[in-house]
Amino acid sequence: MPLQRRLPLTANHSETNPVAIHIIRTGFFSVNTLVVPLEEKACFVVDPAACQNSGDKNKITDYLAAKKLDCKAIILTHSHFDHITGIAQLKQAFPNAKIAIHKEEMSELGNGVGSMNDSVIRLFDELCLLDEVAAQPPADIALYDGATLDCVTGPGFGAENWKVISTPGHTPGSICLYNQKEQALISGDTLFAYGGYGRTDMAGGNEAQILHSLAMLRERIPAGTHVYPGHDTDFIME
């Protein structure tokens, strides 16, 4: 979703990508779908949004095929409709890939249109997406603060280096993914460049929670970390 406001946070636009994370802008709101490489030509995909209604249904799967990558997991930073409409297409291409989302938002997938998404879709008057969202498969794995992504991919691919950080506020189950070894943070719609952060004026949003989450990130994530947000440009924290 478009950012809500900004905090005084110093950031530089990134010209490098040390862990070779590939950004594919997909879906209605140009979500940063991320293809994150693992060992042995495996990868996980974050927030797939490519779908029929946005005219880019095959954008993610075509890239994975071209690079001969095996998607082991589909990780969702949160369940807003603009971040999830490509799950079914990706799952069809990689049926063994597990879908994972924070435990607070498991009910938004696989049960028609969840209550939070129904409210947000109607707010944006994107009623054409109700059926698209309703068709998405359920999540396989409930994530929680401190979990490592090998619980989704299985052992042997290096996903244990990626840790879940619970950052509620934009939605109750918003998460970031942090790789300390590679100094990389996937921030979803919690944190954007130049101090921007996700809206809290929609169903499930909580301003006090997101401010607490942002303060926690500033304490835990060191300068020099490469941040990949859910929209707009990636950047380096200073």
Backbone torsions as a table, in degrees:
resi	resn	phi	psi	omega
1	MET	NA	152.1	176.2
2	PRO	-56.6	147.0	-176.0
3	LEU	-67.6	157.7	-177.2
4	GLN	-94.3	-54.5	-177.3
5	ARG	-157.1	-178.3	-175.1
6	ARG	-125.2	149.7	171.7
7	LEU	-113.9	159.1	177.5
8	PRO	-71.5	92.0	179.9
9	LEU	-130.5	130.1	-179.8
10	THR	-86.0	133.2	179.3
11	ALA	-151.6	147.7	173.9
12	ASN	-113.6	139.0	172.9
13	HIS	-61.7	139.3	-176.1
14	SER	-89.8	135.3	173.5
15	GLU	-106.8	-5.7	-178.4
16	THR	-126.4	163.4	-177.8
17	ASN	-141.0	80.7	-167.9
18	PRO	-63.5	-28.4	-180.0
19	VAL	-99.7	10.3	175.0
20	ALA	60.1	31.1	173.2
21	ILE	-68.2	130.4	-178.4
22	HIS	-102.1	128.6	-179.9
23	ILE	-98.6	125.5	174.1
24	ILE	-120.4	118.0	-179.3
25	ARG	-83.8	119.4	-170.9
26	THR	-134.2	161.2	172.0
27	GLY	78.2	-172.3	-172.9
28	PHE	-66.9	-36.3	-175.4
29	PHE	-110.0	26.4	178.6
30	SER	48.7	54.8	175.4
31	VAL	-63.5	142.9	172.7
32	ASN	-81.5	87.8	170.4
33	THR	-72.2	131.2	-174.8
34	LEU	-113.5	130.3	171.8
35	VAL	-103.6	112.4	-173.3
36	VAL	-106.4	114.7	-175.9
37	PRO	-72.2	144.2	173.3
38	LEU	-122.6	-168.1	178.8
39	GLU	-78.8	158.5	173.4
40	GLU	60.6	39.0	177.9
41	LYS	61.6	20.4	173.6
42	ALA	-90.2	165.5	176.0
43	CYS	-158.8	168.0	163.6
44	PHE	-125.1	154.4	-177.4
45	VAL	-116.1	132.0	-178.7
46	VAL	-107.5	127.3	172.2
47	ASP	56.1	62.7	176.7
48	PRO	-73.9	124.3	-176.1
49	ALA	-121.9	-6.0	-177.6
50	ALA	-63.1	129.8	-176.8
51	CYS	-153.4	172.6	-178.6
52	GLN	-60.5	-44.3	-174.9
53	ASN	-67.0	-27.1	178.8
54	SER	-95.7	1.5	173.4
55	GLY	76.4	16.3	-178.0
56	ASP	-133.7	35.7	-171.8
57	LYS	-51.0	-40.0	-173.8
58	ASN	-99.1	7.7	-172.1
59	LYS	-61.1	-41.5	-178.1
60	ILE	-76.3	-49.0	-176.9
61	THR	-64.9	-34.6	176.7
62	ASP	-63.3	-41.2	179.0
63	TYR	-64.5	-45.1	-178.6
64	LEU	-63.3	-39.0	178.4
65	ALA	-65.8	-42.2	-179.2
66	ALA	-63.3	-34.9	-179.0
67	LYS	-92.3	-1.5	-179.7
68	LYS	56.6	44.9	179.9
69	LEU	-99.7	142.6	179.0
70	ASP	-104.7	111.0	-178.7
71	CYS	-75.8	116.3	-178.7
72	LYS	-94.5	-19.8	-175.7
73	ALA	-158.1	150.1	173.9
74	ILE	-117.5	111.5	-174.5
75	ILE	-108.9	132.0	-178.8
76	LEU	-112.7	125.6	177.9
77	THR	-73.1	-23.4	172.4
78	HIS	-172.2	177.3	-168.5
79	SER	-104.9	10.2	178.2
80	HIS	-55.7	144.3	-172.1
81	PHE	-54.5	-33.4	-175.9
82	ASP	-74.1	-6.4	179.3
83	HIS	-109.1	-1.9	-169.9
84	ILE	-126.2	-5.9	-169.8
85	THR	-71.7	-5.9	176.9
86	GLY	-101.9	5.2	-176.5
87	ILE	-62.4	-48.4	-173.7
88	ALA	-60.4	-42.5	179.7
89	GLN	-63.1	-42.0	-178.9
90	LEU	-70.1	-39.7	178.7
91	LYS	-66.0	-34.6	177.4
92	GLN	-63.9	-40.0	-179.8
93	ALA	-75.2	-30.6	-178.2
94	PHE	-130.5	76.1	-173.1
95	PRO	-62.6	-20.7	179.5
96	ASN	-87.4	-6.7	178.6
97	ALA	-69.9	129.7	179.0
98	LYS	-86.8	141.6	178.3
99	ILE	-98.5	129.8	-176.6
100	ALA	-132.5	138.6	178.7
101	ILE	-149.4	159.4	178.8
102	HIS	-58.7	145.7	-176.1
103	LYS	-58.1	-26.7	-179.3
104	GLU	-70.2	-15.9	-176.0
105	GLU	-123.3	16.5	176.9
106	MET	-56.4	-36.0	-174.7
107	SER	-72.5	-10.5	179.8
108	GLU	-80.4	-8.4	-179.1
109	LEU	-119.7	140.0	171.3
110	GLY	82.0	2.7	-179.8
111	ASN	-127.7	45.2	-172.7
112	GLY	74.4	-147.8	178.0
113	VAL	-92.7	119.3	179.1
114	GLY	-65.7	162.0	-175.0
115	SER	-62.7	-37.9	179.7
116	MET	-67.4	-46.5	-180.0
117	ASN	-65.9	-36.9	178.2
118	ASP	-59.0	-44.1	179.4
119	SER	-64.8	-44.9	-175.8
120	VAL	-70.4	-41.2	177.9
121	ILE	-60.1	-42.3	179.6
122	ARG	-69.5	-33.9	176.3
123	LEU	-60.7	-40.6	-179.4
124	PHE	-88.5	0.2	179.3
125	ASP	55.1	43.5	177.6
126	GLU	-109.5	54.4	-173.8
127	LEU	-62.6	-21.4	177.7
128	CYS	-63.0	-16.6	-177.0
129	LEU	-93.2	-4.1	-179.1
130	LEU	-59.5	-46.5	179.8
131	ASP	-67.5	-37.4	179.6
132	GLU	-62.0	-44.5	179.5
133	VAL	-68.6	-40.0	-179.3
134	ALA	-62.4	-26.6	-176.6
135	ALA	-83.7	-4.4	-178.2
136	GLN	-73.4	142.7	-177.3
137	PRO	-72.9	163.2	178.3
138	PRO	-71.9	159.4	174.1
139	ALA	-74.8	148.1	178.5
140	ASP	-92.8	-32.8	-170.7
141	ILE	-133.4	133.0	177.0
142	ALA	-92.6	120.6	178.7
143	LEU	-88.2	161.9	-179.3
144	TYR	-152.1	162.9	-178.6
145	ASP	-59.4	127.7	178.5
146	GLY	94.7	-10.3	177.5
147	ALA	-65.8	150.5	173.5
148	THR	-110.8	151.1	-167.5
149	LEU	-75.2	-4.7	171.8
150	ASP	-67.5	-14.9	174.1
151	CYS	-70.3	-14.1	178.7
152	VAL	-105.7	-46.8	-176.1
153	THR	-79.6	-21.9	-168.0
154	GLY	88.5	167.3	-176.5
155	PRO	-76.0	158.2	169.1
156	GLY	99.8	5.2	-178.0
157	PHE	-119.9	-2.5	179.7
158	GLY	88.6	6.5	-178.2
159	ALA	-70.9	-12.8	178.0
160	GLU	-65.2	-13.5	177.4
161	ASN	-78.3	-11.5	178.9
162	TRP	-99.9	121.5	-176.9
163	LYS	-114.1	141.0	177.6
164	VAL	-81.3	131.5	172.0
165	ILE	-118.3	118.7	178.6
166	SER	-73.8	123.5	-178.1
167	THR	-132.9	67.3	-178.2
168	PRO	-64.9	157.5	178.4
169	GLY	146.1	-60.7	173.8
170	HIS	-63.9	-43.8	168.7
171	THR	-141.6	164.5	-178.2
172	PRO	-62.2	-30.3	-176.4
173	GLY	-110.8	24.3	177.7
174	SER	-62.8	140.1	178.1
175	ILE	-133.1	159.2	164.0
176	CYS	-115.4	160.0	176.5
177	LEU	-122.4	127.2	-173.5
178	TYR	-124.5	131.3	174.2
179	ASN	-116.9	99.5	-176.7
180	GLN	-64.6	-38.9	-178.4
181	LYS	-60.3	-42.2	-177.9
182	GLU	-95.5	-0.3	-178.5
183	GLN	52.4	54.9	-179.2
184	ALA	-131.6	137.9	178.0
185	LEU	-129.2	123.9	171.7
186	ILE	-97.2	115.1	-166.4
187	SER	-106.5	-0.6	-179.9
188	GLY	54.6	-137.7	178.0
189	ASP	-100.6	20.4	176.0
190	THR	-81.8	-44.6	-173.8
191	LEU	-135.3	129.1	176.0
192	PHE	-116.3	175.2	179.5
193	ALA	-62.3	151.4	174.5
194	TYR	59.7	30.6	173.9
195	GLY	86.2	3.5	178.2
196	GLY	-69.3	151.1	175.7
197	TYR	-145.8	165.1	-170.8
198	GLY	-68.1	153.0	178.8
199	ARG	-61.4	147.5	175.9
200	THR	-125.2	10.8	-176.6
201	ASP	-97.3	17.7	177.4
202	MET	-115.4	172.7	-179.9
203	ALA	-53.0	129.7	179.3
204	GLY	88.7	-10.3	-178.3
205	GLY	-78.9	150.9	-179.9
206	ASN	-150.5	110.4	-175.3
207	GLU	-63.0	-43.6	-179.2
208	ALA	-62.7	-38.9	179.7
209	GLN	-65.9	-43.3	-176.8
210	ILE	-69.5	-34.6	176.7
211	LEU	-63.8	-39.0	176.5
212	HIS	-65.3	-42.0	179.0
213	SER	-62.8	-42.0	-179.9
214	LEU	-65.4	-40.8	178.2
215	ALA	-63.4	-40.0	177.9
216	MET	-63.4	-42.2	178.8
217	LEU	-63.4	-39.1	179.9
218	ARG	-64.1	-30.7	178.6
219	GLU	-78.6	-36.7	-171.3
220	ARG	-92.3	-29.2	-172.6
221	ILE	-99.2	120.1	-174.0
222	PRO	-78.3	159.9	172.9
223	ALA	-57.5	147.5	-178.8
224	GLY	92.9	-6.6	179.0
225	THR	-72.7	135.0	178.5
226	HIS	-85.6	119.7	-174.6
227	VAL	-107.3	131.1	178.5
228	TYR	-115.6	99.2	-178.5
229	PRO	-82.5	174.4	-178.2
230	GLY	-76.4	-17.1	178.0
231	HIS	-144.8	160.1	173.0
232	ASP	66.7	-156.3	-168.8
233	THR	-84.6	150.1	169.3
234	ASP	-79.2	163.9	-173.5
235	PHE	-159.1	168.7	177.5
236	ILE	-109.0	127.1	176.6
237	MET	-74.7	140.7	176.8
238	GLU	-114.1	NA	NA
